[in-house]
Structures are given as C-alpha cells and as structure tokens.
C-alpha cells in the first residue's frame, strides 16, 4: 500500500465539521436556565421572538460573553498494533491488546452574542447576533488513532514478516464558526397573542490544518526505512445561507405563557480556498472523497430546521417554572443521509426565583437524544447523547441595568465501538462559564 493511498483512507472521514447539533447556548439566561422557549425576555430574540412583543416600550439591549471548554477523547486499540510504535509504545493489556488515549481539546475564549429590541405600541423590532453553529477550535496534538493505525498497517503490508515497527508525526487542527445575524419583527395582535416573522443570515467559516509526516518503518533487523511523502492539508471553507423564522406567543392567563418557534432549514454551500501541498493535491485529484478540500471545491453544510415549543408557569409572583421541547430535522439536510441518523430531540426544564426585588437565581436541565448509526461515529468527529445542567444569578444594579453570571455543564454518555480489528471508546466533557449585561433605556 502506497503512502498516497494511506492518506486517502485517513481523510475519508471529515476532519472537522462541528456538531450537527445547532448551538442553542445563546445567552447567559440559557446557561443558568436552559428552558427559555416560553420565557419573555430580551434573549427571546433568539429563543422566543414573538414573546419579545410583550416587553415594555423602549429599547432593550443584552450582551453575553461565554467561554466553553470541551474534551473530545478517544481511547483506541487495534489489537497489539500500537505496541509496534518504537518511539511511543501504547499501554498493554492482559488480553494482548495495546491502547492509546488520543486527546482532542476545544477552547473558545470568547463566544459573544448580542440582542437588541425596540418596542413601540404593538410592534417589536429585533436584531440578534451570535455563533449559531460550530463554535471553536479543536486540536489533536498527536492526531487520532485511525491515523496511527493506518500507518502501522501500511508498514505491516509492505514489509510482511520483516516488519519490526513504525513511527510518525501527525497533528490536526479544526476550526468551525457559523456567525448568525437575525432581523425580526413581532406584532401584538391583542393583549394575549403575539406573532413574529424574521430572517437569519448565517456565514459559515471552517478551517482545516493537518499533517502526516516523518513516517518511518523499522525492519526486524533494525533497518530504518523513510517514507518520502508528507501530506499537508490547509483549507478554509466559507459560505452564506439565509432562512426565515416564524414564532407565536400566547398568554393563556396571568399564570401560563405558551410559545413556539420554527426555524426553516438554512441551505449553506461552502467554497474551499486551499493551500495544500502538492502531495496532498495529487492524491486528492484522483479521489472523490477529497474533492471537498481542493481549491474551489463546493460542499453542502446545511443547518437543520428546528421546532421549539415552551411553556412558562408562574404559580406565585416570585417563581417561574419552565418546560421546553426541541426537534432538529437533521436527516433533511443535504450533507446527511437518512440511514446515518434520525432527527435529534431535546427536552428542557427550569426554574427562576426572585430572592429580592434585585436578585434572581435560576437553574435548569436539558437532555439531548441522538439516534444515529454506528457508521456516524469516527474518532475525528462524533456526537454523544447527553444531559446538561446550568445555574446562575441575575442582579439588578439599577432599574435599567442587570448583570448575569452562570455555569453550565454537559455530561455525555460514553460510546464503545467494537469492530473485527478495533475497539474505540468515545468520551466528551463540556463546561461553559458566562457573564452578561441587560440594559433597558
């Protein structure tokens, strides 16, 4: 097997495409109570745009600053193969297998969002900006297990019984940001019912930076064979998509508010601007799997349509209880096939309580449920069902200014994938800190 063929197999799985879950952590209010779909507040520009119509007359501004940090780890073994890495042997086990932990780290120092609304008479004019998809840099400093396994397997194939080991250098960086700008208007039809119509333009920016180099094989007699090729991927993809958003909010009575929002599918086609090296381009030119990473290539990366329904109940004046439901129509996007996944579902619960006229505390829960085939898992990109909780506080420092702070954590269910040649355990962790400010004027 040639080293060119090796690179083909390595990159058959997308290097970095982000989650297929839309980012819903769009405000500090969400971090401290993720059940926002039935709430009436300025972050309703994202969560409940029709409900913004019930805010007081005047200007309403909110700025949010979040810092998410995530681990995306895979603990992989391909039989005893990793023990043949003569510069970096793995961890041996009693069954004869050798495993290695590959660490992926996502850091987003600043994830901002901004909401602005102007209410006059029965109208509410709205603007919103945030990172509605993707949202970070994922770094694999030592590559991933599938990279290393293919290098080792290539050496075994080429040298046969003379194979005595291998070594390699690899790294992988992926960046994905989907910047969303929303314009909307809400109209109060009466004191109980408000409707909204909006549009969101989403600009997608993805960057792939990876390399496999310094591949060597060692024979059983100790000779070192250098593989001359190196493969450098340096590709940026950009594209723009636009989709409408409709909403409705109904005040059943003084104690119950019901709202719903539907975001249509956002069709996005990104175009590649690539500076790959010649080895990579020569290999990719003959293989359809790599067409996405060649200069000028176009790829579909649609954002799915989404239905959100929420209810807020106020049993007593100081207490607000929330429940919500989300459905993401992932399988209707152009980049996925229905045999890979079904639609994603979420449920949310939350509560907020006014300790005083100035201090509000809140907490909430979110459960995300994926239904996907084994073919949708890879150590380059994987999604796991999870549950999340958040908590925080809002403090009114004046009648017009409110400060918010929150912590949000997601706990994922590990997934083990076993094949005839490998065993991989997928693991993720996620923590988000955030602060923000609301200003009414």
Secondary structure, 3 states (H helix, E strand, C coil): CCHHHHHHHHCCCCCCCCCCCCCCCCCHHHHHCCCCCCCCCCCHHHHCCCHHHHCCCEEEEEEEEEEEEEEEEEEEECCCHHHHECCCCCEECCCCCEEEEEEEEEECCCEEEEEEEEEECCEEEEEEEEEEEEEEEEEECCCCHHHHHHHHHHHHHHHHHHEEEEEEEEEEEEEEEEEEEEEEEEEECCCCEEEEEEEEEEEEEEEEEEEEEEEEEEECCCCEEECCCCEEEEEEEEEEEEEEEEEEEEECCCCEEEEEEEECCECCEEEEEECCCHHHHHHHCCCHHHHHHCCCCEEECCECCEEEEEEEEEEECCEEEEEEEEEECHHHCCCCCCCCECCEEEEEEEEEEECCCCEEEEEEEEEEECCECHHHCCCCCCCCCEEEEEEEEEEECCCCEEEEEEEEEEEECCEEEECCCCEEEEEEEEEEEEEEEEEEC
